[in-house]
């Protein structure tokens, strides 16, 4: 094999690194993150404050060799390139493909890095909507006949993503994973795509935690498990407006706008009162006994409030970090708003650790206990089905 001499390497190059939730989990699994990259100043400061090498700036202006030089690695040597390239595409020059084609986004710079560096594996994570998003075309007035014929063959966003990796010769597996199934005290579904340069037997990480289990350590972790000890030491925190707070004080633990007195609902909801949808995030007070809902980039947004279960305030920065499983001594730089955004955008550490463990098991060729036969009894089938169901287990 072309890169056989690098088979023992376990080094990682991280792109779009943010606050480094993905990197921390990979490190806990046994990998070594050699260098990170991000455009946002506060993220770069966070990485440096925690002792990590960073190539700062717009990835479109960064050459792959810069990353290799910083990591002191050669082409084909890195074990892994990982990251979550923003896939909010835009119209491109030439063939103007419209606003929803990843060929017009930073995704192509992720591809460019992999094409040059040739890591053994890559991991790309993104919003789950990438699984079903159709490609959107340019307005009719901007099309010509050639463009129309070309665009009609495009398919979906995922089709394009997979096609680009196929061109690089990488074998891929993908799916939507929920972080709660990997010990994270939070429902958080993310699209994950794993690629193998050498066409090894890659797979998505199997769930390690379940809604129901006889062993407490293997059940879903709850919000109380994560932040129950911080009630009197919650640290830096933003605040709700006085108007919103007057309504939140009426909400019981685990409730939302539906728990307001009937006469207060219309005034509290404003323009959203007449809108459709479940609106579950409006005036939402969290429940200690459940995993947290997905953390967003701010806990005080009207449609996605994250009010503390027992105190009249939003979740704090420290509580955000606990829910995403950052170490307590992890340093976040920037304004309070920037800290919430960094943490809210991060990959939960437990999910990242499972991804790292999965890749190591593939590299070590020890993921499967090989037997002479697989028992086919109803008992074994139920266990197998329970594991497979773990990706979507429970009512979220």
Secondary structure, 3 states (H helix, E strand, C coil): CCCHHHCCCCEEEEECCCCCHHHHHHHHHCCEEEEEEECCHHHHHHHHHCCCCEEECCHHHCCHHHHHHHHCCCCCCCCEEEECCCCCCCCCCCCCCCCCCHHHCCHHHHHHHHHHHCCCEEEEEECHHHHCCECCCCCHHHCCHHHHHHHCCCCEHHHHHHHHHHHCCCEEEEEEEEHHHHCCCECCEEEEEEEECCCCCCCCCCCCCECCCCCHHHECCCHHHHHHHHCCCCCCCCCCCHHHHHHHCCCCCCCCHHHCCHHHHHHHHHHHHHCCCCCCCCCCECCCCCCECCCCCCCCCHHHCCECCCCCCECCHHHHHHHCCCCCCCCCCCCHHHHHHHHHHCCCHHHHHHHHHHHHHHHCCCCCCCCCCCCCCHHHHHHHHHHHHHHHCCCC
